[in-house]
């Protein structure tokens, strides 16, 4: 679990390139590069922009680390539900 947390933090920091937040371009690049295997529409710039706007709680046009964690939590929860749903179906 430590490695996973370090990866989440390191991915944000390297994507933000020394800044406190991810701007639209950095967020788009992060989602496309890091989440395309488990999320749909990562190649759609309009879908990713809509996702960014949904995460941007303070409406500053950027994604803070806390807002990024909201995305990570959502993706992890969705993945967990898919995995548990497939296990339930397999054991039926």
N, C-alpha and C positions, 0 to 999 in steps of 0.2 A: 504494500500500500504506500510506503514511503516513496518508492520510485514513481508511482503514479502521480502523487501529489507534487513531487519535484518536477515531473514532466509538465503538469498543468501550469505551474508557476513559470518554469523556464520558457515554455511555449509563448505565454503571454508577454513576458519580458523581452524575448528576442523579437517578437512581432511588433512590439511597441517601440523598439529601437531607442531605448533610453528615455522615452517619454512616459508620462503617467497613464496615458490613455491610448486606445487604438483609434486612429481616424478611419474614415470610410474605406480608404484604399487598403490599409493594413488589416482591417477587419475582414474585408472581402478576400484578401490573400490567405489569411489564417483559416477561414472557413473552407475555402476551396482546397487548400493544401492539406489541412489536418482532419477535416470532418467529412470529406466526400465519400468515404467508405461506409459511413453509418447514417448519413443524412441525405435526404433527397434535395434536389434543386440547388446544390452548391455551385453549379455552373451558371445558374441564372442570376445575373447581377441584380435584377429587380427583386427577386426573392430574398437574396442575401441582404439587400438594402432594407427591405421590409422587416427582416429579422433584426437587423441592427436598430431600427427605429423602435421596435417592440422592446428591445433590451434597454434602450436609452432612457432610463427613468428620470433623469434630470434634464432631458431635452437639450443637451449641449452639442449634439451631433457626433459625439464620440462614445466609445465603450470603455468604461473604467474597469479595473480589475474586479470589483464587486459585481458589476453588470455582466462581465465575462463569466464569473462563477455561476450566475443565474443560468446562462446558456449551458455550461458544463453540467449543472444539476439536471436541467431539462433533458439533455441528451442521455445522461446516465440513467435517468428514470425511464425514459422511453425504451432504452436498450434492455433494461431490467424487465420491463413489462413484456417486451417481445420474447425474451429468453424464457421467462416463467410461463408465458402463454404457450410457447412451443413445447415446453416440458410437460405442461398439463395435457396438451393435445396428444403428445407421444405416449403418455401413460394411460390414456383412455382406451 
